[in-house]
Structure formats: C-alpha cells, structure tokens
Amino acid sequence: MSALSPAVGIIMGSNSDWPTMKAAAKVLEEFGVPFEARVVSAHRTPDLMFEYAATARDRGLRVIIAGAGGAAHLPGMVAAKTTLPVLGVPVQSKALSGQDSLLSIVQMPKGVPVATFAIGEAGAANAGLFAVALLANGDASLADRLADFRARQTQAVLAMTLD
Ligand code: RP5
C-alpha cells in the first residue's frame, strides 16, 4: 500500500478472501497505483459497508474492487450505495467452488451494474488490471505502463517453447 491517497479500494468479506484478493493488490502495486485494502462484510458489518460505499467517492477513491464468496452480496450492495465503478471478484467457496459467488455477483438487476470477473485469483488479478485500465483513461503515463505490460506479456508467450 502507498502513502499517497488511495485511488482504488480493495474490500472483501473476510480475511479468508485475502489470499485471492492479494492478486489484485499485487497488480496495483506493480503499476504504482495507490490503493487501500480492508475487510468489509455485507452480512457481518453492514453498517460499515454502507458507510464505506457512501463515503468512497468523497474520500477520493475512483474504483472499488470487491471480493466475496458464497452468498456474495458485497459487490452488489456496495454498488447500490455508490456510483463509482465496482469490480466484483467471486471468491472460490468450499461448498460450491465459487459458482455460488459468481452467480451472486453477476446477476445484478438492471440499473445497478457490477463488472464481474472470473472466479478466484485470475479474476482478482484481472480486476486489478481493469482498475488500471479505467484509471489509465485519464493518465497517459499509466496508459504507457499498461501498454508495456501487454507487450511484455505478448513477448513472453511468443517465447514459449514445448518439450
Ligand atoms: C463471505 O463468506 C466471505 O467473503 C468469505 O468468502 C466467506 C467465508 O468467510 P469466513 O467464514 O472465512 O470468514 O462472506
């Protein structure tokens, strides 16, 4: 996390989600995007969740990445209380392997969107990259770093060999 005022808020329903959500934090760190990360639960800390979402824009956040597992209402409820873009990450649950999380997050009613990512770490990393892409719209240097990242990724794949 950076000393600069955070542009991205990473929230999650439990500290058990952190091993997954760390993948988003890692991406933001790599791109030098200031962020904050904390546990905010839709069901277990509903008042905190409302306050977090309602004050997010005034605190300077530009994007919220919200991860949750099971009955994963956090991204949708946060989206209900802010007009900031909310990126939802379905955390892999034990009982249903994250299918429950995915469907809970993706099936938002018309009018309150949540951008929904893949289940687990890949989804968290992509939510981080998507946050970078959103912020890069108003930041040419960040846009250059994102283009460099893509170019390096392309080169890495082109260099792949098989036994
Ligand atoms: C959800 O319940 C959390 O997002 C987490 O994925 C799941 C399990 O939470 P813990 O029982 O590990 O705290 O609210």
Backbone and ligand atoms as CSV (ligand in chain L), in Angstrom:
chain,resi,resn,atom,element,x,y,z
A,1,MET,N,N,0.827,-1.204,0.000
A,1,MET,CA,C,0.000,0.000,0.000
A,1,MET,C,C,0.862,1.255,0.000
A,2,SER,N,N,0.337,2.336,-0.556
A,2,SER,CA,C,1.134,3.541,-0.759
A,2,SER,C,C,0.730,4.630,0.232
A,3,ALA,N,N,1.630,5.575,0.456
A,3,ALA,CA,C,1.326,6.689,1.345
A,3,ALA,C,C,0.418,7.701,0.644
A,4,LEU,N,N,0.373,7.638,-0.714
A,4,LEU,CA,C,-0.493,8.550,-1.468
A,4,LEU,C,C,-1.951,8.215,-1.173
A,5,SER,N,N,-2.819,9.187,-1.414
A,5,SER,CA,C,-4.247,8.958,-1.204
A,5,SER,C,C,-4.727,7.840,-2.141
A,6,PRO,N,N,-5.397,6.821,-1.595
A,6,PRO,CA,C,-5.743,5.670,-2.443
A,6,PRO,C,C,-6.748,6.018,-3.541
A,7,ALA,N,N,-6.484,5.493,-4.745
A,7,ALA,CA,C,-7.408,5.667,-5.865
A,7,ALA,C,C,-8.326,4.454,-5.989
A,8,VAL,N,N,-7.861,3.330,-5.463
A,8,VAL,CA,C,-8.633,2.083,-5.557
A,8,VAL,C,C,-8.849,1.529,-4.150
A,9,GLY,N,N,-10.060,1.125,-3.879
A,9,GLY,CA,C,-10.365,0.446,-2.619
A,9,GLY,C,C,-10.578,-1.027,-2.904
A,10,ILE,N,N,-9.776,-1.864,-2.247
A,10,ILE,CA,C,-9.994,-3.317,-2.361
A,10,ILE,C,C,-10.675,-3.744,-1.062
A,11,ILE,N,N,-11.871,-4.285,-1.179
A,11,ILE,CA,C,-12.564,-4.758,0.018
A,11,ILE,C,C,-12.962,-6.211,-0.187
A,12,MET,N,N,-13.150,-6.883,0.945
A,12,MET,CA,C,-13.500,-8.308,0.871
A,12,MET,C,C,-14.268,-8.692,2.130
A,13,GLY,N,N,-15.072,-9.754,2.001
A,13,GLY,CA,C,-15.960,-10.132,3.092
A,13,GLY,C,C,-15.288,-10.734,4.300
A,14,SER,N,N,-14.066,-11.217,4.140
A,14,SER,CA,C,-13.380,-11.898,5.248
A,14,SER,C,C,-11.880,-11.895,4.975
A,15,ASN,N,N,-11.092,-12.044,6.036
A,15,ASN,CA,C,-9.655,-12.154,5.775
A,15,ASN,C,C,-9.324,-13.479,5.078
A,16,SER,N,N,-10.265,-14.414,5.070
A,16,SER,CA,C,-10.024,-15.658,4.320
A,16,SER,C,C,-10.050,-15.400,2.798
A,17,ASP,N,N,-10.557,-14.238,2.383
A,17,ASP,CA,C,-10.556,-13.875,0.952
A,17,ASP,C,C,-9.227,-13.251,0.523
A,18,TRP,N,N,-8.414,-12.855,1.479
A,18,TRP,CA,C,-7.185,-12.101,1.163
A,18,TRP,C,C,-6.214,-12.862,0.269
A,19,PRO,N,N,-5.992,-14.179,0.482
A,19,PRO,CA,C,-5.083,-14.889,-0.430
A,19,PRO,C,C,-5.506,-14.752,-1.896
A,20,THR,N,N,-6.801,-14.667,-2.151
A,20,THR,CA,C,-7.292,-14.440,-3.513
A,20,THR,C,C,-7.136,-12.971,-3.900
A,21,MET,N,N,-7.586,-12.085,-3.035
A,21,MET,CA,C,-7.647,-10.655,-3.381
A,21,MET,C,C,-6.267,-10.001,-3.455
A,22,LYS,N,N,-5.276,-10.664,-2.828
A,22,LYS,CA,C,-3.892,-10.188,-2.925
A,22,LYS,C,C,-3.451,-10.044,-4.377
A,23,ALA,N,N,-4.025,-10.883,-5.252
A,23,ALA,CA,C,-3.629,-10.832,-6.669
A,23,ALA,C,C,-3.989,-9.468,-7.270
A,24,ALA,N,N,-5.094,-8.871,-6.816
A,24,ALA,CA,C,-5.458,-7.517,-7.291
A,24,ALA,C,C,-4.475,-6.498,-6.719
A,25,ALA,N,N,-4.157,-6.660,-5.438
A,25,ALA,CA,C,-3.236,-5.722,-4.775
A,25,ALA,C,C,-1.869,-5.760,-5.454
A,26,LYS,N,N,-1.431,-6.977,-5.810
A,26,LYS,CA,C,-0.113,-7.131,-6.440
A,26,LYS,C,C,-0.057,-6.366,-7.770
A,27,VAL,N,N,-1.117,-6.470,-8.552
A,27,VAL,CA,C,-1.158,-5.755,-9.838
A,27,VAL,C,C,-1.076,-4.249,-9.602
A,28,LEU,N,N,-1.858,-3.753,-8.655
A,28,LEU,CA,C,-1.865,-2.302,-8.404
A,28,LEU,C,C,-0.491,-1.842,-7.919
A,29,GLU,N,N,0.140,-2.669,-7.085
A,29,GLU,CA,C,1.493,-2.344,-6.621
A,29,GLU,C,C,2.446,-2.244,-7.805
A,30,GLU,N,N,2.359,-3.249,-8.694
A,30,GLU,CA,C,3.261,-3.284,-9.869
A,30,GLU,C,C,3.094,-2.040,-10.742
A,31,PHE,N,N,1.872,-1.522,-10.825
A,31,PHE,CA,C,1.626,-0.346,-11.667
A,31,PHE,C,C,1.760,0.963,-10.890
A,32,GLY,N,N,2.095,0.863,-9.608
A,32,GLY,CA,C,2.265,2.074,-8.804
A,32,GLY,C,C,0.964,2.825,-8.561
A,33,VAL,N,N,-0.141,2.082,-8.529
A,33,VAL,CA,C,-1.443,2.710,-8.254
A,33,VAL,C,C,-1.710,2.649,-6.742
A,34,PRO,N,N,-1.925,3.799,-6.102
A,34,PRO,CA,C,-2.177,3.771,-4.660
A,34,PRO,C,C,-3.548,3.148,-4.339
A,35,PHE,N,N,-3.541,2.267,-3.370
A,35,PHE,CA,C,-4.795,1.579,-3.025
A,35,PHE,C,C,-4.857,1.344,-1.526
A,36,GLU,N,N,-6.043,1.014,-1.046
A,36,GLU,CA,C,-6.213,0.561,0.330
A,36,GLU,C,C,-6.874,-0.811,0.262
A,37,ALA,N,N,-6.679,-1.619,1.287
A,37,ALA,CA,C,-7.316,-2.939,1.327
A,37,ALA,C,C,-7.839,-3.175,2.734
A,38,ARG,N,N,-9.084,-3.637,2.817
A,38,ARG,CA,C,-9.638,-3.918,4.146
A,38,ARG,C,C,-10.813,-4.885,4.075
A,39,VAL,N,N,-11.113,-5.470,5.230
A,39,VAL,CA,C,-12.252,-6.384,5.320
A,39,VAL,C,C,-13.505,-5.560,5.609
A,40,VAL,N,N,-14.503,-5.741,4.746
A,40,VAL,CA,C,-15.815,-5.083,4.911
A,40,VAL,C,C,-16.846,-6.143,4.522
A,41,SER,N,N,-17.657,-6.579,5.458
A,41,SER,CA,C,-18.575,-7.671,5.164
A,41,SER,C,C,-20.009,-7.165,5.003
A,42,ALA,N,N,-20.652,-7.620,3.919
A,42,ALA,CA,C,-22.049,-7.204,3.682
A,42,ALA,C,C,-22.966,-7.705,4.790
A,43,HIS,N,N,-22.721,-8.918,5.241
A,43,HIS,CA,C,-23.651,-9.522,6.206
A,43,HIS,C,C,-23.234,-9.300,7.649
A,44,ARG,N,N,-21.915,-9.223,7.867
A,44,ARG,CA,C,-21.446,-9.183,9.258
A,44,ARG,C,C,-21.062,-7.789,9.737
A,45,THR,N,N,-20.790,-6.869,8.779
A,45,THR,CA,C,-20.565,-5.464,9.151
A,45,THR,C,C,-21.365,-4.570,8.181
A,46,PRO,N,N,-22.688,-4.723,8.170
A,46,PRO,CA,C,-23.482,-3.993,7.166
A,46,PRO,C,C,-23.377,-2.480,7.309
A,47,ASP,N,N,-23.292,-1.979,8.544
A,47,ASP,CA,C,-23.215,-0.520,8.717
A,47,ASP,C,C,-21.897,0.017,8.171
A,48,LEU,N,N,-20.810,-0.719,8.431
A,48,LEU,CA,C,-19.502,-0.321,7.891
A,48,LEU,C,C,-19.542,-0.337,6.364
A,49,MET,N,N,-20.172,-1.372,5.804
A,49,MET,CA,C,-20.244,-1.476,4.341
A,49,MET,C,C,-20.968,-0.260,3.749
A,50,PHE,N,N,-22.084,0.111,4.355
A,50,PHE,CA,C,-22.837,1.269,3.857
A,50,PHE,C,C,-21.995,2.530,3.950
A,51,GLU,N,N,-21.336,2.706,5.086
A,51,GLU,CA,C,-20.530,3.914,5.281
A,51,GLU,C,C,-19.365,3.942,4.290
A,52,TYR,N,N,-18.713,2.780,4.117
A,52,TYR,CA,C,-17.572,2.692,3.199
A,52,TYR,C,C,-18.007,3.118,1.797
A,53,ALA,N,N,-19.131,2.543,1.337
A,53,ALA,CA,C,-19.581,2.824,-0.030
A,53,ALA,C,C,-20.060,4.270,-0.167
A,54,ALA,N,N,-20.777,4.740,0.825
A,54,ALA,CA,C,-21.378,6.080,0.729
A,54,ALA,C,C,-20.326,7.183,0.760
A,55,THR,N,N,-19.179,6.931,1.377
A,55,THR,CA,C,-18.158,7.972,1.521
A,55,THR,C,C,-16.988,7.781,0.547
A,56,ALA,N,N,-17.017,6.688,-0.216
A,56,ALA,CA,C,-15.856,6.319,-1.048
A,56,ALA,C,C,-15.469,7.423,-2.019
A,57,ARG,N,N,-16.421,7.972,-2.741
A,57,ARG,CA,C,-16.100,8.980,-3.764
A,57,ARG,C,C,-15.511,10.231,-3.105
A,58,ASP,N,N,-16.114,10.673,-2.014
A,58,ASP,CA,C,-15.620,11.885,-1.347
A,58,ASP,C,C,-14.233,11.672,-0.750
A,59,ARG,N,N,-13.914,10.431,-0.425
A,59,ARG,CA,C,-12.564,10.143,0.097
A,59,ARG,C,C,-11.526,10.071,-1.021
A,60,GLY,N,N,-11.971,10.154,-2.274
A,60,GLY,CA,C,-11.014,10.184,-3.383
A,60,GLY,C,C,-10.868,8.868,-4.113
A,61,LEU,N,N,-11.574,7.832,-3.666
A,61,LEU,CA,C,-11.491,6.567,-4.411
A,61,LEU,C,C,-12.110,6.766,-5.789
A,62,ARG,N,N,-11.548,6.069,-6.790
A,62,ARG,CA,C,-12.073,6.163,-8.165
A,62,ARG,C,C,-12.678,4.838,-8.632
A,63,VAL,N,N,-12.251,3.745,-7.992
A,63,VAL,CA,C,-12.713,2.405,-8.352
A,63,VAL,C,C,-12.748,1.577,-7.063
A,64,ILE,N,N,-13.741,0.686,-6.963
A,64,ILE,CA,C,-13.771,-0.258,-5.841
A,64,ILE,C,C,-13.710,-1.674,-6.403
A,65,ILE,N,N,-12.795,-2.465,-5.874
A,65,ILE,CA,C,-12.733,-3.891,-6.201
A,65,ILE,C,C,-13.263,-4.625,-4.971
A,66,ALA,N,N,-14.335,-5.377,-5.155
A,66,ALA,CA,C,-14.962,-6.049,-4.016
A,66,ALA,C,C,-14.994,-7.553,-4.254
A,67,GLY,N,N,-14.408,-8.307,-3.336
A,67,GLY,CA,C,-14.389,-9.760,-3.460
A,67,GLY,C,C,-15.177,-10.403,-2.335
A,68,ALA,N,N,-15.898,-11.451,-2.665
A,68,ALA,CA,C,-16.639,-12.178,-1.629
A,68,ALA,C,C,-16.950,-13.580,-2.137
A,69,GLY,N,N,-17.219,-14.462,-1.166
A,69,GLY,CA,C,-17.510,-15.842,-1.529
A,69,GLY,C,C,-18.845,-16.297,-0.966
A,70,GLY,N,N,-19.421,-17.311,-1.590
A,70,GLY,CA,C,-20.711,-17.843,-1.130
A,70,GLY,C,C,-21.856,-16.925,-1.537
A,71,ALA,N,N,-22.662,-16.534,-0.562
A,71,ALA,CA,C,-23.744,-15.556,-0.813
A,71,ALA,C,C,-23.069,-14.194,-0.916
A,72,ALA,N,N,-22.485,-13.940,-2.078
A,72,ALA,CA,C,-21.506,-12.843,-2.228
A,72,ALA,C,C,-22.199,-11.527,-2.558
A,73,HIS,N,N,-22.822,-10.938,-1.553
A,73,HIS,CA,C,-23.616,-9.724,-1.781
A,73,HIS,C,C,-22.807,-8.441,-1.694
A,74,LEU,N,N,-21.560,-8.540,-1.269
A,74,LEU,CA,C,-20.771,-7.318,-1.035
A,74,LEU,C,C,-20.659,-6.419,-2.280
A,75,PRO,N,N,-20.230,-6.937,-3.439
A,75,PRO,CA,C,-20.093,-6.030,-4.586
A,75,PRO,C,C,-21.416,-5.352,-4.947
A,76,GLY,N,N,-22.494,-6.099,-4.977
A,76,GLY,CA,C,-23.779,-5.537,-5.363
A,76,GLY,C,C,-24.296,-4.513,-4.374
A,77,MET,N,N,-24.148,-4.781,-3.093
A,77,MET,CA,C,-24.630,-3.835,-2.083
A,77,MET,C,C,-23.785,-2.574,-2.071
A,78,VAL,N,N,-22.486,-2.722,-2.301
A,78,VAL,CA,C,-21.618,-1.545,-2.390
A,78,VAL,C,C,-22.026,-0.722,-3.614
A,79,ALA,N,N,-22.280,-1.402,-4.727
A,79,ALA,CA,C,-22.700,-0.692,-5.946
A,79,ALA,C,C,-24.020,0.044,-5.733
A,80,ALA,N,N,-24.839,-0.485,-4.839
A,80,ALA,CA,C,-26.125,0.166,-4.563
A,80,ALA,C,C,-25.946,1.498,-3.844
A,81,LYS,N,N,-24.794,1.681,-3.192
A,81,LYS,CA,C,-24.575,2.880,-2.380
A,81,LYS,C,C,-23.517,3.819,-2.942
A,82,THR,N,N,-22.995,3.528,-4.131
A,82,THR,CA,C,-22.023,4.442,-4.753
A,82,THR,C,C,-22.177,4.381,-6.263
A,83,THR,N,N,-21.807,5.478,-6.932
A,83,THR,CA,C,-21.800,5.456,-8.404
A,83,THR,C,C,-20.387,5.232,-8.942
A,84,LEU,N,N,-19.429,4.973,-8.060
A,84,LEU,CA,C,-18.092,4.573,-8.529
A,84,LEU,C,C,-18.211,3.228,-9.237
A,85,PRO,N,N,-17.295,2.944,-10.202
A,85,PRO,CA,C,-17.300,1.608,-10.790
A,85,PRO,C,C,-16.927,0.559,-9.742
A,86,VAL,N,N,-17.734,-0.497,-9.667
A,86,VAL,CA,C,-17.475,-1.588,-8.724
A,86,VAL,C,C,-17.123,-2.836,-9.528
A,87,LEU,N,N,-15.953,-3.395,-9.234
A,87,LEU,CA,C,-15.477,-4.598,-9.912
A,87,LEU,C,C,-15.617,-5.759,-8.938
A,88,GLY,N,N,-16.430,-6.737,-9.295
A,88,GLY,CA,C,-16.728,-7.834,-8.370
A,88,GLY,C,C,-15.884,-9.064,-8.658
A,89,VAL,N,N,-15.293,-9.604,-7.603
A,89,VAL,CA,C,-14.471,-10.812,-7.746
A,89,VAL,C,C,-15.121,-11.951,-6.955
A,90,PRO,N,N,-15.569,-12.992,-7.650
A,90,PRO,CA,C,-16.133,-14.152,-6.969
A,90,PRO,C,C,-15.008,-15.002,-6.353
A,91,VAL,N,N,-15.020,-15.100,-5.036
A,91,VAL,CA,C,-14.003,-15.910,-4.354
A,91,VAL,C,C,-14.464,-17.368,-4.374
A,92,GLN,N,N,-13.499,-18.265,-4.591
A,92,GLN,CA,C,-13.839,-19.697,-4.672
A,92,GLN,C,C,-14.313,-20.203,-3.316
A,93,SER,N,N,-15.548,-20.628,-3.246
A,93,SER,CA,C,-16.110,-21.139,-1.982
A,93,SER,C,C,-15.805,-22.630,-1.862
A,94,LYS,N,N,-15.883,-23.132,-0.608
A,94,LYS,CA,C,-15.602,-24.559,-0.408
A,94,LYS,C,C,-16.761,-25.398,-0.931
A,95,ALA,N,N,-17.989,-25.009,-0.574
A,95,ALA,CA,C,-19.141,-25.857,-0.879
A,95,ALA,C,C,-19.418,-25.962,-2.381
A,96,LEU,N,N,-19.366,-24.838,-3.088
A,96,LEU,CA,C,-19.802,-24.845,-4.492
A,96,LEU,C,C,-18.725,-24.314,-5.445
A,97,SER,N,N,-17.469,-24.332,-4.975
A,97,SER,CA,C,-16.320,-23.955,-5.819
A,97,SER,C,C,-16.421,-22.558,-6.436
A,98,GLY,N,N,-17.209,-21.694,-5.836
A,98,GLY,CA,C,-17.275,-20.317,-6.328
A,98,GLY,C,C,-18.374,-20.062,-7.348
A,99,GLN,N,N,-19.094,-21.126,-7.754
A,99,GLN,CA,C,-20.229,-20.916,-8.684
A,99,GLN,C,C,-21.291,-20.062,-8.001
A,100,ASP,N,N,-21.462,-20.299,-6.687
A,100,ASP,CA,C,-22.424,-19.501,-5.913
A,100,ASP,C,C,-21.986,-18.032,-5.887
A,101,SER,N,N,-20.684,-17.800,-5.647
A,101,SER,CA,C,-20.153,-16.436,-5.601
A,101,SER,C,C,-20.362,-15.750,-6.951
A,102,LEU,N,N,-20.031,-16.478,-8.018
A,102,LEU,CA,C,-20.136,-15.920,-9.371
A,102,LEU,C,C,-21.570,-15.491,-9.683
A,103,LEU,N,N,-22.511,-16.393,-9.437
A,103,LEU,CA,C,-23.904,-16.084,-9.776
A,103,LEU,C,C,-24.452,-14.976,-8.881
A,104,SER,N,N,-24.031,-14.961,-7.610
A,104,SER,CA,C,-24.477,-13.891,-6.706
A,104,SER,C,C,-24.028,-12.535,-7.209
A,105,ILE,N,N,-22.810,-12.497,-7.753
A,105,ILE,CA,C,-22.243,-11.196,-8.149
A,105,ILE,C,C,-22.725,-10.777,-9.530
A,106,VAL,N,N,-22.843,-11.736,-10.436
A,106,VAL,CA,C,-23.109,-11.359,-11.837
A,106,VAL,C,C,-24.576,-10.986,-12.079
A,107,GLN,N,N,-25.480,-11.533,-11.305
A,107,GLN,CA,C,-26.911,-11.354,-11.620
A,107,GLN,C,C,-27.495,-10.116,-10.959
A,108,MET,N,N,-26.926,-8.964,-11.312
A,108,MET,CA,C,-27.435,-7.708,-10.752
A,108,MET,C,C,-28.678,-7.247,-11.496
A,109,PRO,N,N,-29.578,-6.577,-10.793
A,109,PRO,CA,C,-30.748,-6.043,-11.503
A,109,PRO,C,C,-30.336,-4.875,-12.395
A,110,LYS,N,N,-31.066,-4.707,-13.479
A,110,LYS,CA,C,-30.820,-3.597,-14.409
A,110,LYS,C,C,-30.799,-2.275,-13.637
A,111,GLY,N,N,-29.762,-1.478,-13.894
A,111,GLY,CA,C,-29.684,-0.157,-13.265
A,111,GLY,C,C,-28.592,-0.024,-12.227
A,112,VAL,N,N,-28.130,-1.163,-11.688
A,112,VAL,CA,C,-27.053,-1.130,-10.678
A,112,VAL,C,C,-25.973,-2.122,-11.103
A,113,PRO,N,N,-25.044,-1.671,-11.984
A,113,PRO,CA,C,-24.082,-2.619,-12.541
A,113,PRO,C,C,-22.920,-2.948,-11.616
A,114,VAL,N,N,-22.472,-4.190,-11.717
A,114,VAL,CA,C,-21.195,-4.623,-11.126
A,114,VAL,C,C,-20.449,-5.348,-12.241
A,115,ALA,N,N,-19.232,-4.933,-12.525
A,115,ALA,CA,C,-18.418,-5.641,-13.518
A,115,ALA,C,C,-17.906,-6.907,-12.845
A,116,THR,N,N,-18.245,-8.063,-13.416
A,116,THR,CA,C,-17.949,-9.330,-12.740
A,116,THR,C,C,-16.795,-10.053,-13.416
A,117,PHE,N,N,-15.864,-10.529,-12.605
A,117,PHE,CA,C,-14.648,-11.167,-13.124
A,117,PHE,C,C,-14.686,-12.667,-12.865
A,118,ALA,N,N,-13.641,-13.349,-13.320
A,118,ALA,CA,C,-13.572,-14.803,-13.176
A,118,ALA,C,C,-13.439,-15.197,-11.709
A,119,ILE,N,N,-13.795,-16.422,-11.409
A,119,ILE,CA,C,-13.677,-16.937,-10.044
A,119,ILE,C,C,-12.206,-17.044,-9.648
A,120,GLY,N,N,-11.887,-16.542,-8.460
A,120,GLY,CA,C,-10.565,-16.774,-7.874
A,120,GLY,C,C,-9.497,-15.790,-8.300
A,121,GLU,N,N,-8.262,-16.265,-8.168
A,121,GLU,CA,C,-7.090,-15.390,-8.349
A,121,GLU,C,C,-7.007,-14.705,-9.713
A,122,ALA,N,N,-7.363,-15.452,-10.773
A,122,ALA,CA,C,-7.316,-14.847,-12.118
A,122,ALA,C,C,-8.279,-13.674,-12.183
A,123,GLY,N,N,-9.449,-13.837,-11.581
A,123,GLY,CA,C,-10.428,-12.757,-11.560
A,123,GLY,C,C,-9.922,-11.564,-10.766
A,124,ALA,N,N,-9.271,-11.834,-9.642
A,124,ALA,CA,C,-8.742,-10.737,-8.812
A,124,ALA,C,C,-7.650,-9.984,-9.566
A,125,ALA,N,N,-6.748,-10.720,-10.211
A,125,ALA,CA,C,-5.674,-10.072,-10.979
A,125,ALA,C,C,-6.273,-9.245,-12.120
A,126,ASN,N,N,-7.269,-9.805,-12.803
A,126,ASN,CA,C,-7.885,-9.065,-13.910
A,126,ASN,C,C,-8.660,-7.853,-13.415
A,127,ALA,N,N,-9.253,-7.955,-12.232
A,127,ALA,CA,C,-9.929,-6.771,-11.668
A,127,ALA,C,C,-8.891,-5.679,-11.415
A,128,GLY,N,N,-7.707,-6.070,-10.954
A,128,GLY,CA,C,-6.626,-5.096,-10.764
A,128,GLY,C,C,-6.243,-4.449,-12.086
A,129,LEU,N,N,-6.104,-5.283,-13.121
A,129,LEU,CA,C,-5.746,-4.751,-14.445
A,129,LEU,C,C,-6.853,-3.862,-15.011
A,130,PHE,N,N,-8.087,-4.231,-14.734
A,130,PHE,CA,C,-9.212,-3.425,-15.232
A,130,PHE,C,C,-9.247,-2.069,-14.518
A,131,ALA,N,N,-8.941,-2.080,-13.243
A,131,ALA,CA,C,-8.869,-0.812,-12.495
A,131,ALA,C,C,-7.764,0.065,-13.092
A,132,VAL,N,N,-6.634,-0.552,-13.418
A,132,VAL,CA,C,-5.536,0.197,-14.058
A,132,VAL,C,C,-6.028,0.779,-15.384
A,133,ALA,N,N,-6.750,-0.013,-16.167
A,133,ALA,CA,C,-7.245,0.469,-17.470
A,133,ALA,C,C,-8.208,1.640,-17.286
A,134,LEU,N,N,-9.072,1.561,-16.284
A,134,LEU,CA,C,-10.006,2.672,-16.037
A,134,LEU,C,C,-9.234,3.939,-15.681
A,135,LEU,N,N,-8.265,3.800,-14.785
A,135,LEU,CA,C,-7.503,4.974,-14.338
A,135,LEU,C,C,-6.617,5.506,-15.476
A,136,ALA,N,N,-6.183,4.595,-16.359
A,136,ALA,CA,C,-5.298,4.992,-17.463
A,136,ALA,C,C,-6.018,5.900,-18.458
A,137,ASN,N,N,-7.338,5.900,-18.448
A,137,ASN,CA,C,-8.079,6.808,-19.338
A,137,ASN,C,C,-7.736,8.270,-19.068
A,138,GLY,N,N,-7.371,8.568,-17.828
A,138,GLY,CA,C,-7.038,9.954,-17.501
A,138,GLY,C,C,-5.587,10.125,-17.094
A,139,ASP,N,N,-4.727,9.175,-17.480
A,139,ASP,CA,C,-3.336,9.207,-17.013
A,139,ASP,C,C,-2.455,8.560,-18.097
A,140,ALA,N,N,-1.830,9.417,-18.920
A,140,ALA,CA,C,-1.071,8.922,-20.079
A,140,ALA,C,C,0.095,8.031,-19.665
A,141,SER,N,N,0.727,8.361,-18.543
A,141,SER,CA,C,1.877,7.562,-18.104
A,141,SER,C,C,1.425,6.154,-17.693
A,142,LEU,N,N,0.287,6.089,-17.017
A,142,LEU,CA,C,-0.256,4.780,-16.637
A,142,LEU,C,C,-0.661,4.003,-17.893
A,143,ALA,N,N,-1.229,4.684,-18.869
A,143,ALA,CA,C,-1.606,4.027,-20.138
A,143,ALA,C,C,-0.368,3.441,-20.818
A,144,ASP,N,N,0.765,4.164,-20.773
A,144,ASP,CA,C,2.011,3.651,-21.355
A,144,ASP,C,C,2.471,2.398,-20.611
A,145,ARG,N,N,2.372,2.444,-19.277
A,145,ARG,CA,C,2.815,1.277,-18.492
A,145,ARG,C,C,1.919,0.064,-18.779
A,146,LEU,N,N,0.649,0.309,-18.999
A,146,LEU,CA,C,-0.263,-0.795,-19.329
A,146,LEU,C,C,0.080,-1.370,-20.707
A,147,ALA,N,N,0.391,-0.502,-21.654
A,147,ALA,CA,C,0.777,-0.976,-22.996
A,147,ALA,C,C,2.079,-1.783,-22.915
A,148,ASP,N,N,3.032,-1.318,-22.086
A,148,ASP,CA,C,4.295,-2.059,-21.905
A,148,ASP,C,C,4.038,-3.445,-21.319
A,149,PHE,N,N,3.159,-3.477,-20.321
A,149,PHE,CA,C,2.818,-4.760,-19.692
A,149,PHE,C,C,2.282,-5.739,-20.741
A,150,ARG,N,N,1.363,-5.243,-21.588
A,150,ARG,CA,C,0.782,-6.107,-22.621
A,150,ARG,C,C,1.856,-6.582,-23.602
A,151,ALA,N,N,2.767,-5.681,-23.947
A,151,ALA,CA,C,3.826,-6.027,-24.904
A,151,ALA,C,C,4.740,-7.104,-24.296
A,152,ARG,N,N,5.073,-6.933,-23.007
A,152,ARG,CA,C,5.939,-7.935,-22.350
A,152,ARG,C,C,5.230,-9.279,-22.286
A,153,GLN,N,N,3.934,-9.241,-22.015
A,153,GLN,CA,C,3.160,-10.481,-21.934
A,153,GLN,C,C,3.133,-11.179,-23.299
A,154,THR,N,N,2.954,-10.395,-24.345
A,154,THR,CA,C,2.960,-10.957,-25.698
A,154,THR,C,C,4.307,-11.610,-25.995
A,155,GLN,N,N,5.403,-10.898,-25.664
A,155,GLN,CA,C,6.741,-11.435,-25.917
A,155,GLN,C,C,6.949,-12.734,-25.154
A,156,ALA,N,N,6.467,-12.783,-23.910
A,156,ALA,CA,C,6.641,-13.989,-23.084
A,156,ALA,C,C,5.926,-15.182,-23.716
A,157,VAL,N,N,4.754,-14.936,-24.267
A,157,VAL,CA,C,4.008,-16.038,-24.898
A,157,VAL,C,C,4.685,-16.451,-26.213
A,158,LEU,N,N,5.153,-15.458,-26.974
A,158,LEU,CA,C,5.831,-15.786,-28.235
A,158,LEU,C,C,7.117,-16.589,-27.994
A,159,ALA,N,N,7.711,-16.395,-26.814
A,159,ALA,CA,C,8.964,-17.083,-26.489
A,159,ALA,C,C,8.724,-18.472,-25.889
A,160,MET,N,N,7.483,-18.854,-25.708
A,160,MET,CA,C,7.181,-20.149,-25.078
A,160,MET,C,C,7.638,-21.293,-25.991
A,161,THR,N,N,8.241,-22.297,-25.366
A,161,THR,CA,C,8.643,-23.485,-26.136
A,161,THR,C,C,7.996,-24.710,-25.519
A,162,LEU,N,N,7.940,-25.774,-26.277
A,162,LEU,CA,C,7.362,-27.033,-25.791
A,162,LEU,C,C,8.439,-28.117,-25.818
A,163,ASP,N,N,8.312,-29.073,-24.924
A,163,ASP,CA,C,9.295,-30.180,-24.874
A,163,ASP,C,C,9.243,-30.981,-26.176
L,1,RP5,C1,C,-18.016,-14.476,2.757
L,1,RP5,O1,O,-18.029,-15.688,3.401
L,1,RP5,C2,C,-16.586,-14.076,2.648
L,1,RP5,O2,O,-16.406,-13.238,1.535
L,1,RP5,C3,C,-15.860,-15.386,2.509
L,1,RP5,O3,O,-15.567,-15.686,1.164
L,1,RP5,C4,C,-16.863,-16.401,3.061
L,1,RP5,C5,C,-16.316,-17.166,4.237
L,1,RP5,O4,O,-15.938,-16.269,5.261
L,1,RP5,P1,P,-15.175,-16.806,6.559
L,1,RP5,O5,O,-16.098,-17.807,7.189
L,1,RP5,O6,O,-13.905,-17.440,6.073
L,1,RP5,O7,O,-14.913,-15.595,7.413
L,1,RP5,O8,O,-18.747,-13.507,3.447
